[in-house]
Amino acid sequence: MTSTDFSKDGINWSHKSVPGLICAYAQRLTNRRKRLGFSQRDLAKMVNVSVNTIQNYESGCLPRGEHFLNLARSL
Protein backbone atom coordinates (compact mmCIF):
# COMPACT_ATOMS: atom_id res chain seq x y z
CA MET A 1 0.00 0.00 0.00
CA THR A 2 1.12 3.55 -0.64
CA SER A 3 0.97 6.44 1.81
CA THR A 4 -2.49 7.41 0.45
CA ASP A 5 -3.89 3.91 0.91
CA PHE A 6 -5.34 2.52 4.09
CA SER A 7 -7.13 -0.57 5.34
CA LYS A 8 -10.38 -0.53 7.28
CA ASP A 9 -12.77 -3.36 8.10
CA GLY A 10 -10.61 -5.78 6.14
CA ILE A 11 -10.92 -3.69 2.97
CA ASN A 12 -7.94 -2.03 1.32
CA TRP A 13 -8.88 1.51 0.31
CA SER A 14 -6.96 3.57 -2.22
CA HIS A 15 -7.55 7.28 -2.72
CA LYS A 16 -6.02 6.97 -6.18
CA SER A 17 -8.22 4.17 -7.39
CA VAL A 18 -11.87 4.89 -8.14
CA PRO A 19 -12.38 1.27 -9.28
CA GLY A 20 -10.94 0.21 -5.93
CA LEU A 21 -13.44 2.41 -4.10
CA ILE A 22 -16.32 1.05 -6.15
CA CYS A 23 -15.19 -2.51 -5.46
CA ALA A 24 -14.98 -1.72 -1.74
CA TYR A 25 -18.47 -0.18 -1.86
CA ALA A 26 -19.87 -3.33 -3.49
CA GLN A 27 -18.16 -5.54 -0.91
CA ARG A 28 -19.46 -3.45 2.00
CA LEU A 29 -22.98 -3.46 0.55
CA THR A 30 -22.96 -7.25 0.26
CA ASN A 31 -21.51 -7.69 3.75
CA ARG A 32 -24.07 -5.33 5.30
CA ARG A 33 -26.99 -7.08 3.58
CA LYS A 34 -25.79 -10.46 4.80
CA ARG A 35 -25.15 -9.20 8.36
CA LEU A 36 -28.73 -7.97 8.50
CA GLY A 37 -29.94 -11.37 7.28
CA PHE A 38 -31.51 -10.07 4.07
CA SER A 39 -31.54 -12.02 0.84
CA GLN A 40 -31.03 -10.15 -2.40
CA ARG A 41 -34.76 -10.62 -3.00
CA ASP A 42 -35.59 -9.08 0.40
CA LEU A 43 -33.41 -6.05 -0.28
CA ALA A 44 -34.79 -5.66 -3.81
CA LYS A 45 -38.33 -5.44 -2.40
CA MET A 46 -37.28 -2.85 0.19
CA VAL A 47 -35.48 -0.69 -2.38
CA ASN A 48 -38.21 -1.25 -5.01
CA VAL A 49 -35.87 -2.62 -7.67
CA SER A 50 -35.35 -6.02 -9.28
CA VAL A 51 -33.10 -8.73 -7.85
CA ASN A 52 -30.92 -8.25 -10.93
CA THR A 53 -30.42 -4.60 -9.96
CA ILE A 54 -29.26 -5.62 -6.46
CA GLN A 55 -26.87 -8.10 -8.08
CA ASN A 56 -25.55 -5.26 -10.25
CA TYR A 57 -25.05 -3.05 -7.18
CA GLU A 58 -23.16 -5.85 -5.46
CA SER A 59 -21.00 -6.21 -8.57
CA GLY A 60 -20.00 -2.56 -8.52
CA CYS A 61 -22.73 -0.62 -10.32
CA LEU A 62 -23.65 2.44 -8.30
CA PRO A 63 -27.27 3.21 -7.45
CA ARG A 64 -28.58 6.66 -8.35
CA GLY A 65 -31.22 9.04 -7.12
CA GLU A 66 -34.17 7.56 -5.29
CA HIS A 67 -32.73 4.05 -5.44
CA PHE A 68 -29.61 5.24 -3.63
CA LEU A 69 -31.72 6.82 -0.90
CA ASN A 70 -33.95 3.75 -0.55
CA LEU A 71 -30.89 1.51 -0.35
CA ALA A 72 -29.32 3.69 2.35
CA ARG A 73 -32.55 3.69 4.37
CA SER A 74 -32.90 -0.09 4.08
CA LEU A 75 -29.41 -0.82 5.35
C-alpha positions, -999 to 999 in steps of 0.1 A, spaced: 0 0 0 11 35 -6 10 64 18 -25 74 5 -39 39 9 -53 25 41 -71 -6 53 -104 -5 73 -128 -34 81 -106 -58 61 -109 -37 30 -79 -20 13 -89 15 3 -70 36 -22 -76 73 -27 -60 70 -62 -82 42 -74 -119 49 -81 -124 13 -93 -109 2 -59 -134 24 -41 -163 10 -61 -152 -25 -55 -150 -17 -17 -185 -2 -19 -199 -33 -35 -182 -55 -9 -195 -34 20 -230 -35 5 -230 -72 3 -215 -77 38 -241 -53 53 -270 -71 36 -258 -105 48 -251 -92 84 -287 -80 85 -299 -114 73 -315 -101 41 -315 -120 8 -310 -102 -24 -348 -106 -30 -356 -91 4 -334 -61 -3 -348 -57 -38 -383 -54 -24 -373 -28 2 -355 -7 -24 -382 -12 -50 -359 -26 -77 -354 -60 -93 -331 -87 -79 -309 -83 -109 -304 -46 -100 -293 -56 -65 -269 -81 -81 -256 -53 -102 -250 -31 -72 -232 -59 -55 -210 -62 -86 -200 -26 -85 -227 -6 -103 -236 24 -83 -273 32 -75 -286 67 -84 -312 90 -71 -342 76 -53 -327 41 -54 -296 52 -36 -317 68 -9 -339 37 -5 -309 15 -4 -293 37 23 -326 37 44 -329 -1 41 -294 -8 53 
